[in-house]
């Protein structure tokens, strides 16, 4: 599914999720700032309201990071599978060479 030869940051699916999630987060944040008329306020009530207003962008950002983590995990699994296959081929080649050397 993923190309194990590429770094995870070069994968098209990684970049697509990062860009889409970032745009959605920035878009919802911009819409909230534009349409709610927020002003600078540093009281406890304002901080509580701020977290309430920005609940959706925070969750979008968390979901984006979670999906990126899953992509990285799947990519690492592909890399491990390739590494195991190469090790098995190397072991098969070496054992064949040892058998050939002992038979001579």
Contact map, one row per residue, 1 for C-alpha under 8 A:
11100000000000000000000000000000000000000000000000000000000000000000000000000100000000000000000000000000
11110000001000000000000000000000000000000000000000000000000000000000000001100100000000000000000000000000
11111100001000000000000000000000000000000000000000000000000000000000000000100100000000000000000000000000
01111110000000000000000000000000000000000000000000000000000000000000000000110110010000000000000000000000
00111110000000000000000000000000000000000000000000000000000000000000000000000010000000000000000000000000
00111111011000000000000000000000000000000000000000000000000000000000000000000000000000000000000000000000
00011111111000000000000000000000000000000000000000000000000000000000000000000000000000000000000000000000
00000111111001000000000000000000000000000000000000000000000000000000000100100000000000000000000000000000
00000011111001100000000000000000000000000000000000000000000000000000000000000000000000000000000000000000
00000111111101100000000000000000000000000000000000000000000000000000000000000000000000000000000000000000
01100111111111100000000000000000000000000000000000000000000000000000000000000000000000000000000000000000
00000000011111110000000000000000000000000000000000000000000000000000000000000000000000000000000000000000
00000000001111111000000000000000000000000000000000000000000000000000001000000000000000000000000000000000
00000001111111111100000000000000000000000000000000000000000000000001001000000000000000000000000000000000
00000000111111111110000000000000000000000000000000000000000000000000000000000000000000000000000000000000
00000000000111111111000000000000000000000000000000000000000000000000000000000000000000000000000000000000
00000000000011111111100000000000000000000000000000000000000000010011000000000000000000000000000000000000
00000000000001111111110000000000000000000000000000000000000000010001000000000000000000000000000000000000
00000000000000111111111000000000000000000000000000000000000000000000000000000000000000000000000000000000
00000000000000011111111100000000000000000000000000000000000000000000000000000000000000000000000000000000
00000000000000001111111110000000000000000000000000000000000110010000000000000000000000000000000000000000
00000000000000000111111111000000000000000000000000000000000010010000000000000000000000000000000000000000
00000000000000000011111111100000000000000000000000000000000000000000000000000000000000000000000000000000
00000000000000000001111111110000000000000000000000000000100100000000000000000000000000000000000000000000
00000000000000000000111111111000000000000000000000000000110110000000000000000000000000000000000000000000
00000000000000000000011111111100000000000000000000000000100000000000000000000000000000000000000000000000
00000000000000000000001111111110000000000000000000000000000000000000000000000000000000000000000000000000
00000000000000000000000111111111000000000000000000000001100000000000000000000000000000000000000000000000
00000000000000000000000011111111100000000000000000000100100000000000000000000000000000000000000000000000
00000000000000000000000001111111110000000000000000000000000000000000000000000000000000000000000000000000
00000000000000000000000000111111111000000000000000000000000000000000000000000000000000000000000000000000
00000000000000000000000000011111111100000000000000001100000000000000000000000000000000000000000000000000
00000000000000000000000000001111111111000000000000000000000000000000000000000000000000000000000000000000
00000000000000000000000000000111111110000000000000000000000000000000000000000000000000000000000000000000
00000000000000000000000000000011111110000000000000000000000000000000000000000000000000000000000000000000
00000000000000000000000000000001111111000000000000000000000000000000000000000000000000000000000000000000
00000000000000000000000000000000111111100000000000000000000000000000000000000000000000000000000000000000
00000000000000000000000000000000100111110000000000000000000000000000000000000000000000000000000000000000
00000000000000000000000000000000000011111000000000000000000000000000000000000000000000000000000000000000
00000000000000000000000000000000000001111100000000000000000000000000000000000000000000000000000000000000
00000000000000000000000000000000000000111110010000000000000000000000000000000000000000000000000000000000
00000000000000000000000000000000000000011111011000000000000000000000000000000000000000000000000000000000
00000000000000000000000000000000000000001111111000000000000000000000000000000000000000000000000000000000
00000000000000000000000000000000000000000111111100000000000000000000000000000000000000000000000000000000
00000000000000000000000000000000000000000011111110000000000000000000000000000000000000000000000000000000
00000000000000000000000000000000000000001111111111000000000000000000000000000000000000000000000000000000
00000000000000000000000000000000000000000111111111100000000000000000000000000000000000000000000000000000
00000000000000000000000000000000000000000001111111110000000000000000000000000000000000000000000000000000
00000000000000000000000000000000000000000000111111111000000000000000000000000000000000000000000000000000
00000000000000000000000000000000000000000000011111111100000000000000000000000000000000000000000000000000
00000000000000000000000000000000000000000000001111111110000000000000000000000000000000000000000000000000
00000000000000000000000000000000000000000000000111111110000000000000000000000000000000000000000000000000
00000000000000000000000000000001000000000000000011111111000000000000000000000000000000000000000000000000
00000000000000000000000000001001000000000000000001111111110000000000000000000000000000000000000000000000
00000000000000000000000000000000000000000000000000111111111000000000000000000000000000000000000000000000
00000000000000000000000000010000000000000000000000001111111100000000000000000000000000000000000000000000
00000000000000000000000111011000000000000000000000000111111110000000000000000000000000000000000000000000
00000000000000000000000010000000000000000000000000000111111111000000000000000000000000000000000000000000
00000000000000000000000000000000000000000000000000000011111111100000000000000000000000000000000000000000
00000000000000000000100110000000000000000000000000000001111111110000000000000000000000000000000000000000
00000000000000000000110010000000000000000000000000000000111111111000000000000000000000000000000000000000
00000000000000000000000000000000000000000000000000000000011111111100000000000000000000000000000000000000
00000000000000000000000000000000000000000000000000000000001111111110000000000000000000000000000000000000
00000000000000001100110000000000000000000000000000000000000111111111000000000000000000000000000000000000
00000000000000000000000000000000000000000000000000000000000011111111100000000000000000000000000000000000
00000000000000000000000000000000000000000000000000000000000001111111110000000000000000000000000000000000
00000000000000001000000000000000000000000000000000000000000000111111111000000000000000000000000000000000
00000000000001001100000000000000000000000000000000000000000000011111111100000000000000000000000000000000
00000000000000000000000000000000000000000000000000000000000000001111111110000000000000000000000000000000
00000000000000000000000000000000000000000000000000000000000000000111111111000000000000000000000000000000
00000000000011000000000000000000000000000000000000000000000000000011111111100000000000000000000000000000
00000001000000000000000000000000000000000000000000000000000000000001111111110000000000000000000000000000
00000000000000000000000000000000000000000000000000000000000000000000111111111000000000000000000000000000
01000000000000000000000000000000000000000000000000000000000000000000011111111100000000000000000000000000
01110001000000000000000000000000000000000000000000000000000000000000001111111110000000000000000000000000
00010000000000000000000000000000000000000000000000000000000000000000000111111111000000000000000000000000
00000000000000000000000000000000000000000000000000000000000000000000000011111111100000000000000000000000
11110000000000000000000000000000000000000000000000000000000000000000000001111111110000000000000000000000
00011000000000000000000000000000000000000000000000000000000000000000000000111111111000000000000000000000
00000000000000000000000000000000000000000000000000000000000000000000000000011111111100000000000000000000
00000000000000000000000000000000000000000000000000000000000000000000000000001111111110000000000000000000
00010000000000000000000000000000000000000000000000000000000000000000000000000111111111000000000000000000
00000000000000000000000000000000000000000000000000000000000000000000000000000011111111100000000000000000
00000000000000000000000000000000000000000000000000000000000000000000000000000001111111110000000000000000
00000000000000000000000000000000000000000000000000000000000000000000000000000000111111111000000000000000
00000000000000000000000000000000000000000000000000000000000000000000000000000000011111111100000000000000
00000000000000000000000000000000000000000000000000000000000000000000000000000000001111111110000000000000
00000000000000000000000000000000000000000000000000000000000000000000000000000000000111111111000000000000
00000000000000000000000000000000000000000000000000000000000000000000000000000000000011111111100000000000
00000000000000000000000000000000000000000000000000000000000000000000000000000000000001111111110000000000
00000000000000000000000000000000000000000000000000000000000000000000000000000000000000111111111000000000
00000000000000000000000000000000000000000000000000000000000000000000000000000000000000011111111100000000
00000000000000000000000000000000000000000000000000000000000000000000000000000000000000001111111110000000
00000000000000000000000000000000000000000000000000000000000000000000000000000000000000000111111111000000
00000000000000000000000000000000000000000000000000000000000000000000000000000000000000000011111111100000
00000000000000000000000000000000000000000000000000000000000000000000000000000000000000000001111111110000
00000000000000000000000000000000000000000000000000000000000000000000000000000000000000000000111111111000
00000000000000000000000000000000000000000000000000000000000000000000000000000000000000000000011111111100
00000000000000000000000000000000000000000000000000000000000000000000000000000000000000000000001111111110
00000000000000000000000000000000000000000000000000000000000000000000000000000000000000000000000111111111
00000000000000000000000000000000000000000000000000000000000000000000000000000000000000000000000011111111
00000000000000000000000000000000000000000000000000000000000000000000000000000000000000000000000001111111
00000000000000000000000000000000000000000000000000000000000000000000000000000000000000000000000000111111
00000000000000000000000000000000000000000000000000000000000000000000000000000000000000000000000000011111
